[in-house]
Amino acid sequence: MGFNAADTFSAFDESVYTAIITSGVLTLDFNRGRYAKVSMTENITGVNMLNPPTTGVWADMTIELKQDTTGGRTITGGYETASGAGLDISLTANSKSLVVFLTTDAGITYLGMSAGKAYS
């Protein structure tokens, strides 16, 4: 039996879901998908990720952050970034930014990186 890319990679389709911020905490759930859309109606001061895979399994979560009509909302806490520099997101009202979180230790540590900003 030969390699069939369509069969092999079809398992990687993921649902897009809407995540929410409650009292500054953004809750994400690997069981709901690995792409979450978030309306930034307040600053994000912490990130809570539910159902990460087991230790030794690499997992990523992409988050589309959309500033509300006020803009200026920030995201801090709950993850590590390169040199501790934080995530670089757009603060402009109604703009979108992408961030990615990675884990390999069942969610004990999340590495965060900016994946683009000021999408419109």
NORQUI-V122017 format. One record per pair of residues at least 4 apart in sequence whose ideal C-beta (glycine too) atoms are under 8 Angstrom apart, sorted by the first residue. I is the first residue (numbers start at 0). GAP is how many residues later the second one is. D is the distance in whole Angstrom. If there is no record, write none. Layout:
i = (I I)
gap = (GAP GAP)
d = (D D)
//
This chain:
i = (2 3 4 5 13 13 13 14 14 14 15 15 15 15 16 16 16 16 16 16 17 17 17 17 18 18 18 18 18 18 18 18 19 19 19 20 20 20 20 20 20 20 21 23 23 23 23 23 24 24 24 24 24 25 25 25 25 25 25 25 26 26 26 27 27 27 27 27 27 27 27 28 28 28 29 29 29 29 29 29 29 29 30 30 31 33 33 33 33 34 34 34 34 35 35 35 35 36 36 36 37 37 37 37 37 38 38 39 39 39 39 39 39 39 40 40 41 42 42 42 42 43 43 43 43 43 44 44 45 45 46 46 46 46 46 46 47 48 48 48 48 48 51 51 51 51 52 52 52 52 53 54 54 54 55 56 57 57 57 58 58 58 59 59 59 60 60 61 61 61 61 62 62 62 62 63 63 63 64 64 64 64 64 64 65 65 65 66 66 66 66 66 66 66 66 66 66 67 67 67 68 68 69 70 70 70 70 70 71 71 72 73 73 74 74 74 75 77 78 78 78 78 79 79 79 79 79 80 80 80 80 80 80 81 86 86 86 86 87 87 87 88 88 88 88 89 89 89 89 89 89 90 91 93 94 94 94 94 95 95 95 95 96 96 96 96 96 97 97 97 97 97 98 98 98 98 99 99 99 100 100 100 101 101 101 102 102 102 102 102 104)
gap = (5 4 4 4 19 20 21 17 18 20 17 19 20 21 12 15 16 18 19 20 18 19 20 21 7 8 9 10 17 18 19 44 6 7 18 4 5 17 19 20 21 23 5 18 19 20 21 22 19 20 21 22 23 12 18 20 21 22 37 49 21 22 23 8 19 20 21 22 33 35 73 20 21 22 4 19 20 21 22 23 29 31 19 20 4 25 26 27 28 26 27 28 29 25 26 27 28 26 27 29 6 25 26 27 28 27 29 4 25 26 27 28 33 35 27 32 31 30 31 32 33 29 30 31 32 33 31 32 31 32 28 30 31 32 54 63 30 12 52 54 58 61 7 51 54 55 4 6 50 53 52 49 50 51 48 47 44 45 46 43 44 45 40 41 42 39 40 36 37 38 53 35 36 37 38 32 33 34 10 24 31 32 33 34 28 29 30 4 5 6 23 24 25 26 27 28 29 5 25 26 24 25 23 20 21 22 23 24 19 21 18 15 17 12 14 24 10 32 22 31 32 33 4 29 30 31 32 4 5 6 30 31 32 31 12 25 26 27 9 26 29 8 10 25 28 5 6 7 27 28 29 4 26 26 22 23 24 25 21 22 23 24 17 19 20 21 22 16 17 18 19 21 13 14 15 16 12 13 15 9 10 11 8 9 11 4 5 6 7 8 4)
d = (7 6 6 6 5 5 6 7 4 8 6 5 7 6 8 4 5 8 6 7 7 5 7 8 6 6 5 8 4 7 5 7 8 7 7 7 5 7 7 7 6 6 7 6 6 6 4 6 7 7 4 7 5 6 5 7 5 7 8 7 5 8 7 5 7 7 5 7 6 7 8 7 4 6 7 7 7 4 6 7 6 7 7 4 8 7 6 5 6 8 5 8 7 7 7 5 7 8 5 7 8 6 7 5 7 5 6 7 5 6 5 6 4 8 5 7 7 5 5 7 8 7 7 4 7 8 6 5 5 5 8 7 3 6 7 7 7 7 7 8 5 7 6 6 5 3 4 5 8 7 5 7 5 5 7 7 7 8 5 7 5 8 6 7 5 7 5 6 8 5 7 7 5 8 7 6 8 6 7 6 7 5 7 7 7 7 5 5 7 6 7 7 6 6 6 5 8 7 7 8 5 6 6 6 5 3 7 7 5 8 7 8 7 6 6 7 7 7 6 4 7 4 7 7 7 5 7 5 6 6 7 5 7 7 5 6 7 5 8 4 6 4 7 7 5 4 7 5 4 4 8 8 7 7 7 5 7 6 8 8 4 7 7 7 4 7 7 7 4 5 8 7 6 7 6 6 7 5 5 5 7 5 7 5 8 5 8 6 5 7 5)
//
